[in-house]
Amino acid sequence: MKAEHEKILILDFGGQYSQLIARRVRECSVYCELKSCRTTLQEIEKGAYRGIIFSGGPNSVYEEGAPRCDEGIFRLGIPVLGICYGAQLMAHMLGGAVQSSEVKEYGKTEVDCMTSSVLFHNASEQSICWMSHTDYIEKAPYGFKVTAKTDHCPTAAMEDYQRRFFGVQFHPEVNHTKEGTLYLKNFLYNACGCTGDWKMSSFVEDTIEELRKKIGKKKVFCALSGGVDSSVAAVLVHKAVGKQLTCVFVDHGLLRKDEGDTVERVFREQFDMNLIRVNAQERFLTRLQGVSDPNEKRKIIGEEFIRVFEDESKKLGAIDFLCQGTIYPDVVESGTGEAAAIKPHHNVGALPENIGFEGLIEPLRYLFKDEVRKAGLELGIPEFLVWRQPFPGPGLAVRIIGDITPEKVHTLQEADAIMREEFAAAGLDKSVHQYFTVLTNVRSVGVMGDGRTYDHTIALRAVTTDDFMTADWARIPYDVLERISVRIINEVPHINRIVYDITSKPPATIEWE
Ligand code: XMP
């Protein structure tokens, strides 16, 4: 990311949609950064931002300890847009009045907008917005004009044209706000004067150039999993320094059917990379023998991964840089510290520093997942890799309940391949965000031909989700479920029952272990 890029700052007040605001801004071709509301004025001034957005948040502005920002922000001469709590805080700090209502205004709401205002330029006079608030702005501060209303909200939007301060009680970043993207665009382009210089093609070119400068003649080591993030990171580095990059791909024997070969083919043949494939199936399966506790399995796999990398790096000699596929949500999740929900960190591929490298290379540090995918396509990575669903580091080990044997791995790989084939054939592979089979460790009685069977049960799991922190079970058409069921029973030995998991997350998790 070049220093001269137009930049927007999003201050996080703990709202559940803060990351979504950032994604929407990026979708409008404007680069933005998400930081804690406690970011100092000095740091904000140094950032040379074109505009600042205050996110929503769960508090009330009058609550003791409610998050605030530095008042000096309002004297910087930079346009500010407050969203929900952010708008209330702006009203409160600038001398308006915020009130608590008896009833929460929640859900899709009709809104009347003043189209002569900057924010609603070219928008409809009446539209639908997404509301989620109890407090409301009773009186806009001096200098502000009310620019939108709903039946229950006297100040659904306000603006101070002179100072370029704006507030919206609703959430423009949420899809349910019909013209939300237009309002955000109006803020970015008409209030902040952005031109939209954040393009994936220029990101790719600039990053390759920067990597070349940073790496020079040195050597880079990358743990390639075949997942989207590590693949895009590796290809970027490869385009920058070619064979100075060595990728290590560990096949722990718990991958999906044919996955190891596919990854190898793409990176060795299409990209002509220095790729070391470590076939460590036996090593992992031996250590996992007889282990059925899920945490224990994860621990063993994590430890073994590190050992394999240590062994490989010793063979390679001194390593200057380690390349990792860290992406922006990983950075902000451990960074802003405002959000209530904290994602458990289970990154198996993370390598310890004692592996002995000089520095880290994280070319995707500023990208969201959808931007990583765009960069991947820009770099010519095949679509099936770019659109790949997430796959846990410990692989099929957490989808085989109980102990793991090579036979069970094989059974699950076959069943999983059938589910994936049928999802692709039904065109569900992009709309359903994650789908897989689980070997449940349950045996039950069945009848096949004239005989009684006592065999294993496969569970099908398919979810839709925005962020993998919450998820809903996917409503798969019955005929697709039926085809998968019939095929697994007919084609995979020792399976005589198929069930479909209809639990959301929470209370369940996406994986079964
Ligand atoms: P859960 O099961 O916690 O999963 O709802 C959320 C997302 O994380 C993936 N997942 C993992 N990824 N190592 C990983 O790299 C793990 O140990 C692991 N466990 C779960 C899961 O596939 C889902 O996308």
Residues whose N, C-alpha, C, O or C-beta is under 5 A from the ligand:
A	BS01	XMP	H346 N347 V348 P390 F391 P392 G393 P394 F468 T509 I510 E511
